């Protein structure tokens, strides 16, 4: 009996998040046909993608239930990795075209 009630709580918890994610997808689909400016469309779709990724991380990967210390270590490491990727990105494009650093 307790397994059935626990299953009901899980469905009650995750089903609204699932419907919100479907709603975000439908908004993205609607806006992709309505907005004609490419830069505006990219910005709006990226913002909606970040929102849906945050919902997925918080609920489906259970990061909403973690302690604050995880976030305080995870966010600086993520920023550091993104900055290091930015540092190496210019070298990878330069090496793709086989140009020395001075040109």
Secondary structure as GFF3:
##gff-version 3
##sequence-region A 1 103
A	DSSP	alpha_helix	2	34	.	.	.	ID=ss1
A	DSSP	alpha_helix	38	55	.	.	.	ID=ss2
A	DSSP	pi_helix	56	60	.	.	.	ID=ss3
A	DSSP	three_ten_helix	63	65	.	.	.	ID=ss4
A	DSSP	alpha_helix	68	96	.	.	.	ID=ss5
###
